[in-house]
């Protein structure tokens, strides 16, 4: 799995643990469906934020990952093949 995707998953779980005043190590490997839905929603929001930041970078004249093509930059950022 792409490191960026894994990092965002970790951030979503860390957020969930913080929101509940838990240590990340105290989360069970399998969350109940409602908790998993909340983690998944946060994960999706983090992905959208990453995409928006890439778009903003290109819109400002930068070339993230060496390209000014947004879809190519997304593929390179998230490791899509």
N, C-alpha and C positions, 0 to 999 in steps of 0.2 A: 504494500500500500504506500502511496505517496506520502512523504514526510509532512507535507503541508496539510493534507487531509487528516492524518493522525494527530497533528498538533491541534487542529480545530476540534476534533472529537475530545481530546484531553481537556481543552478549554471549556467545552460544554459540560463535561463531567465535573470539572473544578467549580464552575459556576453553580451547578446543581448542589454540590456539597456545601459551598459557602452559604447559599440561600437557606439551607436547612441547619446550618451550624454544625456540620459534620466534617470530619477529616475524610479526605478522599479514600484512605485505606479502609474506612469503615463502611463504604458502600458495598453492597453485595454485588457479585458479578452479574446477576440477573435482577434488573429493576422491575417493579410492578408496572403494569401497562401505562398507568397515568404518569408515573415518574419518567418512564422511558419516552413517553410522548413529549414531556416537558424538555428533556435533554435533547431529543431530536429537533424540536422547534428552535432551541437555542443554537444547535449545530447549524441548522438551515440559515438562521439569521447571521451567524458568523461567516458562512460561505457567501451570502449576499453582500456583506460588508467587504469581504476580500475582493469580490468582483467589482464593487463600486470603487474601491480604492485603485484597482488596476485601471479602470476606465478613466477615473479622474487624472491619474498619472499620464495616461496617453493624451487626454484632452488638454493637459497642460504642456504638451510638447515633449514629454519624456518618452523613452523607449524601454519600458520594462522588459526584461528578458531579451533585449536586443531587437525588439520589433515594435512598430507602431500599429500593427494589426491587432485589434482587440481579441478576436477569437484565437489567434495564434498565441498571444500572451496568456490567455486563460489556459489553453492546452499546456503550455510550458509551465505555468505556475502550479497547476494541479496535477501535472504528470499524465495527462490524457495521451493516449497513443493513437 
